[in-house]
Every structure is written in structure tokens, then in C-alpha cells.
């Protein structure tokens, strides 16, 4: 079964709205200061908790009962991650240098393609499993936040050096 989901958010919002056939079916909301993201797709709700901004691991739990659903392990390059959930292992990776296209795949034939930016995009996959559909957007959003934070840190450091000299 092929699933197509569109997402969008305003520039200063921390919440993505998810749409299927022009109907709002859920959200992904990321609280940057607490490193917690919550998501709901139709009736399924998830929480993603990262233990530190530069942490290489995120825990995935069911939002309703706290049941542990899986883990995400990030590679150093911020271009790849390994997701263990639903009794299987999946790989997240960008498929282009501009980071506008990425995918989630596994050896069993699951393939979910993502296309977009931090403001809007789409998800197209051969599964209807809500957690698998949303986890790729969560990872990309986390990578975008880390990249932007690193750029700001470099700019602030450069400004401090300028004023010291």
C-alpha cells in the first residue's frame, strides 16, 4: 500500500502539520529547549526523547502509555542514522548533497522517500506504519536544528574573536 503525506510549517513554528488527501492527519512538534518531540498520526501518538543536544541516541516511546518502541542511533556525519523499532532495523540517509531528499529503508523491502525542506515537503512510502512514516521527518528536523545551531555558534564565536582583537 502506497502512502503519501505532505507536511508544512510556518518559519518560526516548531510544529509540522501533516496532511493526506488535503485532510489534516496529525503533527510533529519539536520542543528545541527540552529535546523532546511529540507526534500524532491519525490515532497513533509518539514521543521522541534525546538525552542531550549532541547525543547520538534518541528513545522512541508510545505517548499514551510510555511503552518503549525503539531507538535511533546517529552517525557522526549528521547524514545517516540507524533506527531499531517494530522488530526490525531501518537506515535513514540523505540521497542528495543538498539534503532535500532522504529515505528510510530496510532489508525487508520497506522504502520511504522524503522530499522537502524544513518548511514543507512530502513523504511517500510503501508502508502505512505511522511510526516509520514520521521517524524520517523527525531525524531530518533534528539534523537541521543541529546544523543551524552549529552555524550560529561559529558566527557568535567569530564575532567574539572580532571584538577581542
VMD Tcl script that builds the backbone (N, CA, C; Angstrom):
set m [mol new atoms 495]
animate dup $m
set s [atomselect $m all]
$s set {name element resname resid chain x y z} {
  {N N UNK 1 A 0.841 -1.186 0.000}
  {CA C UNK 1 A 0.000 0.000 0.000}
  {C C UNK 1 A 0.881 1.242 0.000}
  {N N UNK 2 A 0.698 2.110 -0.965}
  {CA C UNK 2 A 1.489 3.328 -1.024}
  {C C UNK 2 A 0.819 4.431 -0.208}
  {N N UNK 3 A 1.611 5.109 0.577}
  {CA C UNK 3 A 1.134 6.192 1.424}
  {C C UNK 3 A 1.821 7.482 1.002}
  {N N UNK 4 A 1.047 8.554 0.878}
  {CA C UNK 4 A 1.596 9.872 0.555}
  {C C UNK 4 A 1.108 10.857 1.618}
  {N N UNK 5 A 2.064 11.535 2.233}
  {CA C UNK 5 A 1.770 12.540 3.255}
  {C C UNK 5 A 2.533 13.805 2.886}
  {N N UNK 6 A 1.883 14.945 3.025}
  {CA C UNK 6 A 2.530 16.249 2.845}
  {C C UNK 6 A 2.697 16.879 4.224}
  {N N UNK 7 A 3.756 17.684 4.379}
  {CA C UNK 7 A 3.922 18.410 5.632}
  {C C UNK 7 A 4.216 19.862 5.337}
  {N N UNK 8 A 3.902 20.708 6.317}
  {CA C UNK 8 A 4.222 22.130 6.208}
  {C C UNK 8 A 4.279 22.737 7.601}
  {N N UNK 9 A 5.014 23.833 7.701}
  {CA C UNK 9 A 5.058 24.603 8.947}
  {C C UNK 9 A 5.461 26.019 8.604}
  {N N UNK 10 A 5.080 26.963 9.463}
  {CA C UNK 10 A 5.493 28.345 9.246}
  {C C UNK 10 A 6.938 28.498 9.722}
  {N N UNK 11 A 7.580 29.562 9.322}
  {CA C UNK 11 A 9.022 29.716 9.526}
  {C C UNK 11 A 9.427 29.714 11.000}
  {N N UNK 12 A 8.642 30.284 11.886}
  {CA C UNK 12 A 9.030 30.346 13.292}
  {C C UNK 12 A 8.305 29.318 14.155}
  {N N UNK 13 A 7.588 28.415 13.535}
  {CA C UNK 13 A 6.848 27.399 14.274}
  {C C UNK 13 A 7.736 26.198 14.570}
  {N N UNK 14 A 7.407 25.484 15.625}
  {CA C UNK 14 A 8.116 24.240 15.940}
  {C C UNK 14 A 7.230 23.028 15.638}
  {N N UNK 15 A 6.120 23.274 14.945}
  {CA C UNK 15 A 5.182 22.184 14.685}
  {C C UNK 15 A 4.911 22.018 13.188}
  {N N UNK 16 A 5.138 20.804 12.731}
  {CA C UNK 16 A 4.781 20.429 11.365}
  {C C UNK 16 A 3.343 19.928 11.368}
  {N N UNK 17 A 2.566 20.341 10.397}
  {CA C UNK 17 A 1.227 19.808 10.184}
  {C C UNK 17 A 1.328 18.761 9.075}
  {N N UNK 18 A 0.673 17.627 9.268}
  {CA C UNK 18 A 0.724 16.517 8.321}
  {C C UNK 18 A -0.622 16.375 7.628}
  {N N UNK 19 A -0.584 16.184 6.295}
  {CA C UNK 19 A -1.810 16.108 5.505}
  {C C UNK 19 A -1.772 14.900 4.579}
  {N N UNK 20 A -2.936 14.282 4.421}
  {CA C UNK 20 A -3.125 13.223 3.442}
  {C C UNK 20 A -4.442 13.514 2.727}
  {N N UNK 21 A -4.406 13.570 1.419}
  {CA C UNK 21 A -5.598 13.918 0.634}
  {C C UNK 21 A -6.231 15.224 1.118}
  {N N UNK 22 A -5.400 16.208 1.420}
  {CA C UNK 22 A -5.811 17.546 1.866}
  {C C UNK 22 A -6.499 17.550 3.224}
  {N N UNK 23 A -6.436 16.444 3.963}
  {CA C UNK 23 A -7.002 16.369 5.299}
  {C C UNK 23 A -5.872 16.352 6.326}
  {N N UNK 24 A -6.011 17.151 7.384}
  {CA C UNK 24 A -5.011 17.157 8.443}
  {C C UNK 24 A -5.096 15.820 9.185}
  {N N UNK 25 A -3.972 15.084 9.197}
  {CA C UNK 25 A -3.969 13.770 9.846}
  {C C UNK 25 A -3.052 13.719 11.065}
  {N N UNK 26 A -2.361 14.826 11.358}
  {CA C UNK 26 A -1.500 14.792 12.526}
  {C C UNK 26 A -0.482 15.908 12.552}
  {N N UNK 27 A 0.539 15.705 13.387}
  {CA C UNK 27 A 1.563 16.724 13.584}
  {C C UNK 27 A 2.856 16.086 14.075}
  {N N UNK 28 A 3.923 16.857 13.966}
  {CA C UNK 28 A 5.199 16.582 14.622}
  {C C UNK 28 A 5.605 17.885 15.263}
  {N N UNK 29 A 5.709 17.895 16.578}
  {CA C UNK 29 A 6.048 19.103 17.326}
  {C C UNK 29 A 7.340 18.852 18.086}
  {N N UNK 30 A 8.347 19.712 17.854}
  {CA C UNK 30 A 9.650 19.523 18.476}
  {C C UNK 30 A 9.951 20.686 19.402}
  {N N UNK 31 A 10.103 20.400 20.686}
  {CA C UNK 31 A 10.484 21.399 21.662}
  {C C UNK 31 A 12.006 21.433 21.718}
  {N N UNK 32 A 12.586 22.438 21.098}
  {CA C UNK 32 A 14.031 22.537 20.951}
  {C C UNK 32 A 14.741 22.601 22.299}
  {N N UNK 33 A 14.167 23.315 23.270}
  {CA C UNK 33 A 14.854 23.502 24.550}
  {C C UNK 33 A 14.875 22.228 25.393}
  {N N UNK 34 A 13.884 21.356 25.251}
  {CA C UNK 34 A 13.870 20.149 26.068}
  {C C UNK 34 A 14.289 18.903 25.296}
  {N N UNK 35 A 14.542 19.041 24.009}
  {CA C UNK 35 A 14.943 17.926 23.148}
  {C C UNK 35 A 13.919 16.794 23.148}
  {N N UNK 36 A 12.656 17.191 23.218}
  {CA C UNK 36 A 11.550 16.245 23.160}
  {C C UNK 36 A 10.671 16.611 21.978}
  {N N UNK 37 A 10.291 15.613 21.207}
  {CA C UNK 37 A 9.351 15.816 20.107}
  {C C UNK 37 A 8.160 14.901 20.331}
  {N N UNK 38 A 7.003 15.402 19.970}
  {CA C UNK 38 A 5.784 14.607 20.052}
  {C C UNK 38 A 5.161 14.564 18.672}
  {N N UNK 39 A 4.547 13.442 18.381}
  {CA C UNK 39 A 3.926 13.288 17.081}
  {C C UNK 39 A 2.641 12.494 17.202}
  {N N UNK 40 A 1.711 12.830 16.345}
  {CA C UNK 40 A 0.484 12.059 16.235}
  {C C UNK 40 A 0.144 11.924 14.763}
  {N N UNK 41 A -0.121 10.700 14.339}
  {CA C UNK 41 A -0.634 10.435 13.006}
  {C C UNK 41 A -1.883 9.593 13.197}
  {N N UNK 42 A -3.000 10.165 12.787}
  {CA C UNK 42 A -4.308 9.539 12.993}
  {C C UNK 42 A -4.464 9.186 14.469}
  {N N UNK 43 A -4.501 7.928 14.837}
  {CA C UNK 43 A -4.726 7.539 16.240}
  {C C UNK 43 A -3.446 7.195 16.986}
  {N N UNK 44 A -2.308 7.194 16.312}
  {CA C UNK 44 A -1.049 6.797 16.935}
  {C C UNK 44 A -0.256 8.018 17.392}
  {N N UNK 45 A 0.221 7.973 18.642}
  {CA C UNK 45 A 0.984 9.087 19.220}
  {C C UNK 45 A 2.334 8.592 19.713}
  {N N UNK 46 A 3.369 9.393 19.449}
  {CA C UNK 46 A 4.736 9.013 19.790}
  {C C UNK 46 A 5.454 10.171 20.466}
  {N N UNK 47 A 6.462 9.816 21.261}
  {CA C UNK 47 A 7.349 10.815 21.849}
  {C C UNK 47 A 8.786 10.388 21.549}
  {N N UNK 48 A 9.587 11.354 21.104}
  {CA C UNK 48 A 10.999 11.139 20.799}
  {C C UNK 48 A 11.791 11.931 21.827}
  {N N UNK 49 A 12.654 11.263 22.597}
  {CA C UNK 49 A 13.429 11.950 23.635}
  {C C UNK 49 A 14.913 11.737 23.392}
  {N N UNK 50 A 15.610 12.857 23.199}
  {CA C UNK 50 A 17.056 12.851 23.003}
  {C C UNK 50 A 17.693 13.355 24.292}
  {N N UNK 51 A 18.731 12.674 24.781}
  {CA C UNK 51 A 19.291 12.969 26.105}
  {C C UNK 51 A 20.290 14.107 26.152}
  {N N UNK 52 A 20.509 14.798 25.097}
  {CA C UNK 52 A 21.417 15.929 25.061}
  {C C UNK 52 A 21.528 16.390 23.626}
  {N N UNK 53 A 21.821 17.671 23.433}
  {CA C UNK 53 A 21.796 18.202 22.073}
  {C C UNK 53 A 22.748 17.459 21.146}
  {N N UNK 54 A 23.918 17.095 21.626}
  {CA C UNK 54 A 24.880 16.398 20.771}
  {C C UNK 54 A 24.850 14.883 20.993}
  {N N UNK 55 A 23.816 14.418 21.667}
  {CA C UNK 55 A 23.663 12.984 21.916}
  {C C UNK 55 A 23.518 12.229 20.600}
  {N N UNK 56 A 24.009 11.009 20.585}
  {CA C UNK 56 A 23.925 10.171 19.391}
  {C C UNK 56 A 22.754 9.195 19.464}
  {N N UNK 57 A 21.842 9.392 20.432}
  {CA C UNK 57 A 20.747 8.445 20.583}
  {C C UNK 57 A 19.455 9.145 20.971}
  {N N UNK 58 A 18.364 8.662 20.403}
  {CA C UNK 58 A 17.017 9.103 20.747}
  {C C UNK 58 A 16.178 7.875 21.067}
  {N N UNK 59 A 15.399 7.971 22.123}
  {CA C UNK 59 A 14.462 6.907 22.503}
  {C C UNK 59 A 13.077 7.248 21.935}
  {N N UNK 60 A 12.400 6.231 21.429}
  {CA C UNK 60 A 11.050 6.402 20.892}
  {C C UNK 60 A 10.087 5.649 21.807}
  {N N UNK 61 A 9.045 6.349 22.248}
  {CA C UNK 61 A 8.059 5.738 23.134}
  {C C UNK 61 A 6.647 6.048 22.637}
  {N N UNK 62 A 5.719 5.215 23.060}
  {CA C UNK 62 A 4.315 5.479 22.820}
  {C C UNK 62 A 3.917 6.614 23.754}
  {N N UNK 63 A 3.305 7.646 23.228}
  {CA C UNK 63 A 2.961 8.814 24.039}
  {C C UNK 63 A 1.890 8.494 25.080}
  {N N UNK 64 A 0.998 7.573 24.772}
  {CA C UNK 64 A -0.112 7.276 25.679}
  {C C UNK 64 A 0.308 6.507 26.923}
  {N N UNK 65 A 1.130 5.468 26.759}
  {CA C UNK 65 A 1.483 4.632 27.910}
  {C C UNK 65 A 2.977 4.584 28.219}
  {N N UNK 66 A 3.796 5.273 27.435}
  {CA C UNK 66 A 5.238 5.321 27.689}
  {C C UNK 66 A 5.993 4.079 27.261}
  {N N UNK 67 A 5.325 3.136 26.613}
  {CA C UNK 67 A 5.969 1.901 26.180}
  {C C UNK 67 A 7.115 2.201 25.208}
  {N N UNK 68 A 8.267 1.587 25.462}
  {CA C UNK 68 A 9.447 1.794 24.619}
  {C C UNK 68 A 9.246 1.104 23.273}
  {N N UNK 69 A 9.292 1.890 22.190}
  {CA C UNK 69 A 9.055 1.364 20.846}
  {C C UNK 69 A 10.332 1.154 20.049}
  {N N UNK 70 A 11.377 1.929 20.366}
  {CA C UNK 70 A 12.598 1.778 19.598}
  {C C UNK 70 A 13.633 2.827 19.931}
  {N N UNK 71 A 14.737 2.784 19.166}
  {CA C UNK 71 A 15.866 3.684 19.365}
  {C C UNK 71 A 16.372 4.183 18.018}
  {N N UNK 72 A 16.937 5.385 18.047}
  {CA C UNK 72 A 17.605 5.944 16.880}
  {C C UNK 72 A 19.048 6.207 17.282}
  {N N UNK 73 A 19.992 5.713 16.491}
  {CA C UNK 73 A 21.410 5.959 16.713}
  {C C UNK 73 A 21.911 6.787 15.523}
  {N N UNK 74 A 22.553 7.926 15.830}
  {CA C UNK 74 A 23.017 8.841 14.791}
  {C C UNK 74 A 24.496 8.628 14.498}
  {N N UNK 75 A 24.850 8.738 13.238}
  {CA C UNK 75 A 26.245 8.688 12.827}
  {C C UNK 75 A 26.830 10.098 12.940}
  {N N UNK 76 A 28.151 10.201 13.037}
  {CA C UNK 76 A 28.809 11.493 13.247}
  {C C UNK 76 A 28.557 12.509 12.140}
  {N N UNK 77 A 28.336 12.048 10.936}
  {CA C UNK 77 A 28.240 12.957 9.784}
  {C C UNK 77 A 26.937 13.745 9.726}
  {N N UNK 78 A 25.958 13.428 10.575}
  {CA C UNK 78 A 24.626 14.021 10.529}
  {C C UNK 78 A 23.967 13.823 9.166}
  {N N UNK 79 A 24.287 12.724 8.523}
  {CA C UNK 79 A 23.665 12.389 7.245}
  {C C UNK 79 A 23.069 10.988 7.264}
  {N N UNK 80 A 23.258 10.259 8.362}
  {CA C UNK 80 A 22.819 8.876 8.403}
  {C C UNK 80 A 22.460 8.499 9.840}
  {N N UNK 81 A 21.470 7.594 9.964}
  {CA C UNK 81 A 21.066 7.099 11.280}
  {C C UNK 81 A 20.538 5.677 11.133}
  {N N UNK 82 A 20.581 4.947 12.253}
  {CA C UNK 82 A 20.038 3.593 12.301}
  {C C UNK 82 A 18.867 3.595 13.285}
  {N N UNK 83 A 17.728 3.122 12.823}
  {CA C UNK 83 A 16.525 3.070 13.635}
  {C C UNK 83 A 16.198 1.617 13.923}
  {N N UNK 84 A 16.007 1.286 15.185}
  {CA C UNK 84 A 15.590 -0.052 15.582}
  {C C UNK 84 A 14.208 0.076 16.210}
  {N N UNK 85 A 13.203 -0.476 15.542}
  {CA C UNK 85 A 11.840 -0.435 16.063}
  {C C UNK 85 A 10.980 -1.450 15.324}
  {N N UNK 86 A 9.882 -1.792 15.928}
  {CA C UNK 86 A 8.917 -2.723 15.326}
  {C C UNK 86 A 9.573 -4.036 14.919}
  {N N UNK 87 A 10.590 -4.453 15.691}
  {CA C UNK 87 A 11.252 -5.721 15.440}
  {C C UNK 87 A 12.174 -5.743 14.239}
  {N N UNK 88 A 12.569 -4.585 13.749}
  {CA C UNK 88 A 13.421 -4.533 12.563}
  {C C UNK 88 A 14.379 -3.348 12.678}
  {N N UNK 89 A 15.350 -3.311 11.769}
  {CA C UNK 89 A 16.315 -2.218 11.714}
  {C C UNK 89 A 16.154 -1.490 10.387}
  {N N UNK 90 A 16.171 -0.163 10.460}
  {CA C UNK 90 A 15.991 0.689 9.286}
  {C C UNK 90 A 17.167 1.659 9.212}
  {N N UNK 91 A 17.488 2.091 8.000}
  {CA C UNK 91 A 18.559 3.060 7.793}
  {C C UNK 91 A 17.964 4.339 7.220}
  {N N UNK 92 A 18.286 5.466 7.861}
  {CA C UNK 92 A 17.943 6.798 7.368}
  {C C UNK 92 A 19.187 7.338 6.699}
  {N N UNK 93 A 19.045 7.877 5.480}
  {CA C UNK 93 A 20.175 8.526 4.831}
  {C C UNK 93 A 19.694 9.509 3.782}
  {N N UNK 94 A 20.468 10.578 3.630}
  {CA C UNK 94 A 20.190 11.550 2.574}
  {C C UNK 94 A 20.597 10.950 1.240}
  {N N UNK 95 A 19.869 11.317 0.199}
  {CA C UNK 95 A 20.157 10.787 -1.134}
  {C C UNK 95 A 20.689 11.858 -2.077}
  {N N UNK 96 A 20.879 13.076 -1.566}
  {CA C UNK 96 A 21.493 14.139 -2.374}
  {C C UNK 96 A 22.330 15.042 -1.465}
  {N N UNK 97 A 23.224 15.798 -2.058}
  {CA C UNK 97 A 24.136 16.642 -1.277}
  {C C UNK 97 A 23.453 17.857 -0.663}
  {N N UNK 98 A 22.344 18.303 -1.227}
  {CA C UNK 98 A 21.644 19.477 -0.703}
  {C C UNK 98 A 20.709 19.130 0.458}
  {N N UNK 99 A 20.609 17.853 0.787}
  {CA C UNK 99 A 19.755 17.371 1.877}
  {C C UNK 99 A 18.285 17.736 1.669}
  {N N UNK 100 A 17.849 17.669 0.436}
  {CA C UNK 100 A 16.448 17.907 0.105}
  {C C UNK 100 A 15.696 16.593 -0.118}
  {N N UNK 101 A 16.432 15.498 -0.235}
  {CA C UNK 101 A 15.848 14.182 -0.446}
  {C C UNK 101 A 16.532 13.191 0.492}
  {N N UNK 102 A 15.732 12.375 1.146}
  {CA C UNK 102 A 16.290 11.348 2.014}
  {C C UNK 102 A 15.342 10.151 2.014}
  {N N UNK 103 A 15.807 9.065 2.582}
  {CA C UNK 103 A 14.987 7.858 2.583}
  {C C UNK 103 A 15.198 7.047 3.848}
  {N N UNK 104 A 14.216 6.204 4.099}
  {CA C UNK 104 A 14.264 5.239 5.186}
  {C C UNK 104 A 14.045 3.880 4.535}
  {N N UNK 105 A 14.986 2.966 4.731}
  {CA C UNK 105 A 14.892 1.653 4.088}
  {C C UNK 105 A 15.269 0.553 5.076}
  {N N UNK 106 A 14.902 -0.679 4.713}
  {CA C UNK 106 A 15.368 -1.842 5.452}
  {C C UNK 106 A 15.542 -3.003 4.480}
  {N N UNK 107 A 16.062 -4.107 4.982}
  {CA C UNK 107 A 16.327 -5.263 4.130}
  {C C UNK 107 A 15.060 -6.006 3.736}
  {N N UNK 108 A 13.945 -5.740 4.403}
  {CA C UNK 108 A 12.689 -6.415 4.093}
  {C C UNK 108 A 11.924 -5.746 2.953}
  {N N UNK 109 A 12.464 -4.671 2.412}
  {CA C UNK 109 A 11.827 -4.017 1.278}
  {C C UNK 109 A 11.062 -2.754 1.595}
  {N N UNK 110 A 11.040 -2.343 2.855}
  {CA C UNK 110 A 10.378 -1.082 3.195}
  {C C UNK 110 A 11.211 0.055 2.613}
  {N N UNK 111 A 10.547 0.973 1.920}
  {CA C UNK 111 A 11.232 2.164 1.402}
  {C C UNK 111 A 10.286 3.346 1.525}
  {N N UNK 112 A 10.762 4.353 2.244}
  {CA C UNK 112 A 10.005 5.582 2.409}
  {C C UNK 112 A 10.891 6.714 1.910}
  {N N UNK 113 A 10.395 7.468 0.939}
  {CA C UNK 113 A 11.149 8.582 0.358}
  {C C UNK 113 A 10.586 9.895 0.892}
  {N N UNK 114 A 11.480 10.792 1.284}
  {CA C UNK 114 A 11.121 12.101 1.804}
  {C C UNK 114 A 11.720 13.153 0.877}
  {N N UNK 115 A 10.992 14.229 0.666}
  {CA C UNK 115 A 11.486 15.312 -0.175}
  {C C UNK 115 A 11.008 16.620 0.428}
  {N N UNK 116 A 11.910 17.588 0.567}
  {CA C UNK 116 A 11.483 18.876 1.077}
  {C C UNK 116 A 12.560 19.624 1.816}
  {N N UNK 117 A 12.104 20.595 2.592}
  {CA C UNK 117 A 12.978 21.444 3.390}
  {C C UNK 117 A 12.386 21.518 4.790}
  {N N UNK 118 A 12.949 22.380 5.628}
  {CA C UNK 118 A 12.435 22.481 6.988}
  {C C UNK 118 A 11.052 23.133 7.023}
  {N N UNK 119 A 10.563 23.679 5.902}
  {CA C UNK 119 A 9.254 24.338 5.876}
  {C C UNK 119 A 8.139 23.500 5.277}
  {N N UNK 120 A 8.441 22.709 4.239}
  {CA C UNK 120 A 7.396 21.900 3.622}
  {C C UNK 120 A 8.014 20.767 2.824}
  {N N UNK 121 A 7.194 19.738 2.608}
  {CA C UNK 121 A 7.704 18.612 1.853}
  {C C UNK 121 A 6.701 17.481 1.794}
  {N N UNK 122 A 7.207 16.298 1.422}
  {CA C UNK 122 A 6.316 15.155 1.258}
  {C C UNK 122 A 6.998 13.864 1.687}
  {N N UNK 123 A 6.167 12.898 2.012}
  {CA C UNK 123 A 6.593 11.556 2.389}
  {C C UNK 123 A 5.843 10.590 1.473}
  {N N UNK 124 A 6.571 9.674 0.865}
  {CA C UNK 124 A 5.939 8.686 0.005}
  {C C UNK 124 A 6.568 7.337 0.315}
  {N N UNK 125 A 5.733 6.384 0.741}
  {CA C UNK 125 A 6.290 5.104 1.146}
  {C C UNK 125 A 5.403 3.925 0.836}
  {N N UNK 126 A 6.016 2.747 0.866}
  {CA C UNK 126 A 5.278 1.515 0.604}
  {C C UNK 126 A 4.809 0.847 1.896}
  {N N UNK 127 A 4.554 1.666 2.909}
  {CA C UNK 127 A 4.006 1.190 4.180}
  {C C UNK 127 A 3.046 2.240 4.711}
  {N N UNK 128 A 2.127 1.817 5.541}
  {CA C UNK 128 A 1.225 2.763 6.197}
  {C C UNK 128 A 1.515 2.850 7.692}
  {N N UNK 129 A 2.620 2.252 8.134}
  {CA C UNK 129 A 3.009 2.254 9.547}
  {C C UNK 129 A 3.353 3.678 9.988}
  {N N UNK 130 A 2.549 4.289 10.874}
  {CA C UNK 130 A 2.751 5.687 11.255}
  {C C UNK 130 A 4.144 6.001 11.810}
  {N N UNK 131 A 4.678 5.147 12.668}
  {CA C UNK 131 A 5.988 5.422 13.253}
  {C C UNK 131 A 7.072 5.483 12.184}
  {N N UNK 132 A 7.041 4.571 11.239}
  {CA C UNK 132 A 8.045 4.586 10.172}
  {C C UNK 132 A 7.900 5.821 9.301}
  {N N UNK 133 A 6.685 6.261 9.052}
  {CA C UNK 133 A 6.469 7.439 8.211}
  {C C UNK 133 A 6.996 8.713 8.875}
  {N N UNK 134 A 6.801 8.848 10.191}
  {CA C UNK 134 A 7.168 10.090 10.875}
  {C C UNK 134 A 8.627 10.135 11.315}
  {N N UNK 135 A 9.248 8.981 11.543}
  {CA C UNK 135 A 10.603 8.979 12.101}
  {C C UNK 135 A 11.609 9.653 11.155}
  {N N UNK 136 A 11.432 9.527 9.861}
  {CA C UNK 136 A 12.345 10.180 8.912}
  {C C UNK 136 A 12.253 11.691 8.965}
  {N N UNK 137 A 11.049 12.230 9.140}
  {CA C UNK 137 A 10.888 13.680 9.284}
  {C C UNK 137 A 11.479 14.149 10.603}
  {N N UNK 138 A 11.283 13.380 11.667}
  {CA C UNK 138 A 11.877 13.737 12.959}
  {C C UNK 138 A 13.400 13.832 12.854}
  {N N UNK 139 A 14.036 12.826 12.253}
  {CA C UNK 139 A 15.502 12.817 12.147}
  {C C UNK 139 A 15.988 13.989 11.315}
  {N N UNK 140 A 15.365 14.233 10.166}
  {CA C UNK 140 A 15.779 15.357 9.318}
  {C C UNK 140 A 15.649 16.673 10.075}
  {N N UNK 141 A 14.549 16.853 10.813}
  {CA C UNK 141 A 14.351 18.071 11.588}
  {C C UNK 141 A 15.437 18.227 12.646}
  {N N UNK 142 A 15.780 17.149 13.327}
  {CA C UNK 142 A 16.843 17.201 14.333}
  {C C UNK 142 A 18.184 17.571 13.686}
  {N N UNK 143 A 18.496 16.991 12.539}
  {CA C UNK 143 A 19.734 17.316 11.830}
  {C C UNK 143 A 19.742 18.780 11.387}
  {N N UNK 144 A 18.598 19.292 10.897}
  {CA C UNK 144 A 18.528 20.706 10.510}
  {C C UNK 144 A 18.789 21.597 11.720}
  {N N UNK 145 A 18.188 21.268 12.862}
  {CA C UNK 145 A 18.393 22.072 14.063}
  {C C UNK 145 A 19.847 22.058 14.513}
  {N N UNK 146 A 20.479 20.898 14.464}
  {CA C UNK 146 A 21.883 20.806 14.870}
  {C C UNK 146 A 22.780 21.594 13.917}
  {N N UNK 147 A 22.479 21.541 12.644}
  {CA C UNK 147 A 23.275 22.272 11.655}
  {C C UNK 147 A 23.136 23.774 11.860}
  {N N UNK 148 A 21.918 24.248 12.033}
  {CA C UNK 148 A 21.681 25.677 12.242}
  {C C UNK 148 A 22.345 26.144 13.533}
  {N N UNK 149 A 22.255 25.358 14.585}
  {CA C UNK 149 A 22.883 25.708 15.854}
  {C C UNK 149 A 24.398 25.788 15.707}
  {N N UNK 150 A 24.991 24.852 14.994}
  {CA C UNK 150 A 26.439 24.879 14.780}
  {C C UNK 150 A 26.848 26.127 13.999}
  {N N UNK 151 A 26.075 26.492 12.997}
  {CA C UNK 151 A 26.387 27.701 12.208}
  {C C UNK 151 A 26.312 28.936 13.089}
  {N N UNK 152 A 25.248 29.048 13.906}
  {CA C UNK 152 A 25.135 30.195 14.810}
  {C C UNK 152 A 26.280 30.224 15.819}
  {N N UNK 153 A 26.676 29.081 16.341}
  {CA C UNK 153 A 27.777 29.033 17.300}
  {C C UNK 153 A 29.070 29.527 16.653}
  {N N UNK 154 A 29.304 29.121 15.419}
  {CA C UNK 154 A 30.507 29.581 14.703}
  {C C UNK 154 A 30.451 31.079 14.476}
  {N N UNK 155 A 29.293 31.594 14.078}
  {CA C UNK 155 A 29.156 33.037 13.848}
  {C C UNK 155 A 29.349 33.831 15.134}
  {N N UNK 156 A 28.792 33.357 16.226}
  {CA C UNK 156 A 28.964 34.043 17.509}
  {C C UNK 156 A 30.421 34.007 17.942}
  {N N UNK 157 A 31.055 32.870 17.793}
  {CA C UNK 157 A 32.468 32.750 18.134}
  {C C UNK 157 A 33.317 33.708 17.288}
  {N N UNK 158 A 33.004 33.785 16.004}
  {CA C UNK 158 A 33.743 34.694 15.114}
  {C C UNK 158 A 33.548 36.145 15.544}
  {N N UNK 159 A 32.329 36.503 15.943}
  {CA C UNK 159 A 32.072 37.861 16.418}
  {C C UNK 159 A 32.831 38.150 17.709}
  {N N UNK 160 A 32.879 37.189 18.605}
  {CA C UNK 160 A 33.632 37.373 19.850}
  {C C UNK 160 A 35.113 37.580 19.564}
  {N N UNK 161 A 35.644 36.797 18.654}
  {CA C UNK 161 A 37.056 36.965 18.277}
  {C C UNK 161 A 37.294 38.337 17.655}
  {N N UNK 162 A 36.366 38.804 16.864}
  {CA C UNK 162 A 36.500 40.109 16.216}
  {C C UNK 162 A 36.570 41.218 17.265}
  {N N UNK 163 A 35.709 41.141 18.286}
  {CA C UNK 163 A 35.682 42.171 19.302}
  {C C UNK 163 A 36.873 42.091 20.255}
  {N N UNK 164 A 37.403 40.901 20.456}
  {CA C UNK 164 A 38.569 40.740 21.333}
  {C C UNK 164 A 39.805 41.302 20.666}
  {N N UNK 165 A 39.909 41.129 19.382}
  {CA C UNK 165 A 41.104 41.605 18.656}
  {C C UNK 165 A 40.948 43.064 18.432}
}
mol reanalyze $m
mol bondsrecalc $m
mol representation Tube
mol addrep $m
